[in-house]
Amino acid sequence: MDYKDAGVDVEAGYRSTELIKELVKKTHREGVLGGLGGFSGAFSLKKYLDMEEPVLLSGTDGVGTKLKLAFILDRHDTVGIDCVAMCVNDIICAGGEPLFFLDYIACGKNRPERIAKIVEGVAKGCSLSGACLIGGETAEMPGFYDEDEYDLAGCAAGICDRKDMIDTAAVTEGDVLIGLSSTGVHSNGFSLVRKVFPMEKKALSKRYDELGCSLGEALLEPTRIYVKAVMELKKSVNIHGISHITGGGFYENIPRMLPDGKRAYLRKDSYDIPPIFDILRMEGNLSEDTLYNTFNMGLGMVMAVSSEDADKAVSILNDNGYRSVIVGEIKNGDKGIELC
């Protein structure tokens, strides 16, 4: 008996590594030390030594049960983008520049071509965020995961000069809220999505005219990465606060960027809600509270800037390809959010 008899194919692991080497290499940037295959990834901070007080920022997350749809539809090239987005979007809420990313794939059976597809998405997410993929792990775990299932998680590191960090203490009465459009459901709320829609290939392949694609395609649309939008905006505008709208929707995430004594007022009619959320509402008979407490409702990121900078900020964001709109304001009051 050997390891393969126990369900772990070491040769498949070697082939997976070979298939992803070029994908990983394409994400590399100044600072990467060494190549794929070492016991750890290395990144030089020499470029950042001129910062007054360099601060390292980190984020870790996974894709969650959205992966179930990838299994059903046998489409694995987008979830890697989701994994990167969930980490780097959190880092930029503090104003950090993502530096590097590492992924972790745990599977029931190592199918090298499928692993390569997953990493293809991770590499694309890294390219979109400016982070480099410097390492990772693929763990074959027979008996723990079904042969056709896997889990995907990752972690990212970023950097920012402390004086340039986004300090939510700066959020004050009169600030304007700017919403940046999402690509759809992103990577949160899929436990509820899977209760609303039958998790069958036939149902997920159904085409909706209002979506312009099948239900499965709309739900698998990867999370938008907002790194370049924030990095560009920081050059010209003092951002007071940023909220990445993830699990918990508006009610949980927007207050995270507020200091005590400040309340966010967000106008629901200030932007167009993507049709996928209307379909979810109707098919699942979901209440408004449930929708806004679970999903991003079309805004993947909300930021606070001074009223004097609001129009300029919207213009910069839109000019850089990030559809944005003024959605509300900050007032004095109990910390929290009010939808109006």
N, C-alpha and C positions, 0 to 999 in steps of 0.2 A: 504494500500500500504506500502511496505517496500523497503529496499535497493536492495533486490534481484529482485523485480519487476522493478527496475530502471536499471537492468542489471549487478549489482555488487554482486557476490556470495562470501560473507565473509567466508562461510564454505570451499569453494574451496581454498581460501587463506590459511586457517589453514592447509588443507591437503598438499598444496604445501610446506609449511614450514616443515611439518613432513617428507616429502619425501626427502628433501635436507639436513636435519640435519647431517646425516652421511657423505654425500659428503663434506660438509663444514668442519666437524671435521677432516677429513683425511688430510686437507691442513694445519692444525695448526702446529705451531712451537714455539720454545722458545720466549716468549714475549707477546703471546696472553693472554689477560685478559678477563675472562668471556666467555660466550657462545652466541649462536645465540638467538635472541629474544629481546635483549635490544634496547634502542633507539639510541645507537651509538656503534661503535666498539672501542675497546681499545687495545693499544699495548704499552708495556713497552720498554723504550730505555735504560734500565739499562746496558745491554750488551755492549752498545756503548759509555759509559761514559769515556772510556780511550782514545777516539779520541781527538786530539788537538783542532780541530774546526769542530764539526759535522755539516753537512749541510743536510737539508731535501730536497729531490727532489720529484716532482710530475708529473704525466702524466694522461691525460684523453682523451678518444676517444670512438668511436663506431665502428660498423661493416659496416655501410652504406648499400647500396642497394644490396650487396651480399646476404642479408637476403631474397630477393625476390626469389632467387634460392632455399633456404632452404624451403620456403613456397611451391613452386611448387613441389619439390621432397619429401616434408614431411620428411626432415632429419634435425634434430635440435641438434645433439650431437657434432658438430664441431665448430659452430659459436662462442661458448663461448671461445674456444681456441683463435680464431681471436681477440676477444674483449680484452683478457688479453695481447696478443702479441702486439697489437697496443699501449698499454700503457707502458708495461715494456721495450719493445725495445727502446722506446724514453728515458726512464730513464737511461738506460745503455750507451746511447750516451754521457752522462756526467760522466760516470764511477760509477754510483750509484748502490747499491745493493737493489733490490726491497724487501720491507718488507711486505706490505699487499695490498689487493685489495678489492674494493667494486663494486658490479654490480647494474645495474638498468634495469629492464625489464618492459616495458609498453605494455599492450596487450588489444585487444578488448574483449577477453573472457579468463578468467583464466582456462586453462586446466591443472590440476596439473601434469599429467604425462609428458606433453610437457614441462612445466616449469622445471621439474626435469631433463629432457634431456638437456635443455639449460645449467642449472647449472652444470650438469655433465661435460660439455665441459669447463665451467669456472673453475671448480675445477681441471681439468686436466691441463689447462693452468697455474694455480697457482702452481701446483706441478712441472711442467716443469721449471718454473722460480724461484722457491724457495720462492715465495710470499705466504702469507696465506690469505684465504678468511675470512674476519672478519665481514662482514655485506653486506647489500644490500636492495633492495626494488623491490617488484613486484606490479605494479599499474594496476588495471583493469579499462579500460577507454572505456566503451561501447559508441558507437556513434562517437568516435574519431578515433579509429582503427577498421578495419573490424574484425569479430570474429576470423578469421584464421590468422591474422597478428599480429606482435609485433615489437617493436624496442628494441635494446640491446646496452647499453653503460656501461662504467665503469670508474673507476679512481684508480690509484695506487700511493703509496708513497714509496720512497726509501731513502737511506742514504749513505753519503760518507764523509770521512774526506776531508776537503777542499784542503789539500796539495796533495791528491790523485785524485782529480777531473781531468777529461780530458779537458784540456784547448786548444782550437783550435788555440790560439796564437802560440802554439808550432809547428804548421804545417809550414814547410819551404821547400825551393827549394831543390830538390834531394830526398825528401821523396818518398816512394813507396806506391802505392795504392794496397790494398788487397781486393778482392771481396769474400764475403761469399754467397754461393748458396742459392737461394730461393726454396720454394716448388712449385712455380707456380705463379699465379697472386696475391696471398695473399689477401688483403682486400681493394685494391684501383683500380679504373678504371672500376668498374662494371656498371656505367651508360653507358659507351661506350660498354662494353661487352654485355649489354642487348640490344644495338642497332644492334650489329653485328649478334648475334644469336637469333633465335626465342625463346621467353621465354615460351616454351611449354614442357610438360613432354616428349613427343615423341622425340623432337629435342635434349633435354638434356640427353636422355637415349641412344642416338646414340653412338656406340663404334667406337673409332678411333684406328687403329693398332699402330700408332706412339705414342699414349698416353698410351696404355696398359690398358685402362679403358674407361668408358663412358665420354662424354663431361662434364656432370654434376658432376661426381666424381672428375674429374680433376679441375674443377672450384671451387668446395667446399673444396678442399684440404686446410687445415688450415694454417695460417701464421706461419712460423718458428719462434721459440723463441730463441734468441741469447744470453740470459743472461749468461748461463754457459760457453759459448765460451769466452765472454769478461772477465768474472770473472777469468777464468783460465789463459787467456793470460796476464792479468794485473799483475799476480804474477811474470812474467819473462820478460815482454817487456813493454817499455814505449810507450803507444799508444798516438799519437799526435792528432788524430781526428777521429770521427766516424760519419757516416751518415746512418740513417735508411731510406731506399728507399721506400717511401710511395707515397701519392698523389702528382703528379707533376713530378714523375719519376726522372731521372738522372739530368735533367736541373734545377729543383727547389731544390732538396735535397742535392746534393753533394756540391754546393756552400755554404750551411749553415754551413759546417765544415771548411770553408776556411777563413783566415784573409784577409784583403785588400792586394792587390798586389801579390796574389798567384792564380795560375790557375791549374786546374786538367786536365790532358791529359789521356783519357781512351781508351784503344785499344779494339775495338769491337770484334776482332778475337782472343782475349786472353782466351776466355772461351766458352763453349758450351751453346747456348741459348736453353732453353727447348722448345719442339715442340708445346706447347700450344700457344706460341707467334707467331710461323710461321702460325699456323692455324688462329689465329686472324688476322694476316696481310693479308692472302689470302682471307679469307671469308669476311673481312670488307674493303678490298682494302685500307689498312691503310698505310700512308707514314712512313718513318723511323723517321721523327721528331715527328709525333704523337705517335708512339710506345715508344720512349725514353722519351717523355714528359708526358706520362701517366702511364706507367707500370714499374715494376722493371727489366724487361727483363732478369730475371734469377739471379739477384744479390739482395738479400734482405738487405744487409748491405755492406758498403764500408768503410774501415778504412785506415788511413795514419800512417805509421811507418817509422823510419829511414831506409835507405838502408842497414845498417849493421844488422838490426834486421829482415829484411823481410823474409829471408829463415827460420829463427827460428820460426817466427810467423806463417808462413804457416804450418810448421811441427806440431806445438802445436795444431793449429786449426784442422788440419786433424786427428791427433791422438785422438782428443776428439770428433770425429764424425761430424765435421762441414767442409764440402767440401769447400776448399778455393783455390784461385789462385791469382798470381800477375797480375793485370789488367792495371796498368799504373803508372804515376808518377806526382809529383808536380813540376811546374816551376814558375819562376817569370813571372808576366803578369797581365792583367786585371782579377779581381776576376770573376771566372766562370768555365765552363767546356767545353772541346773540345773533341769530339769523333773522333777518327782517326783509 
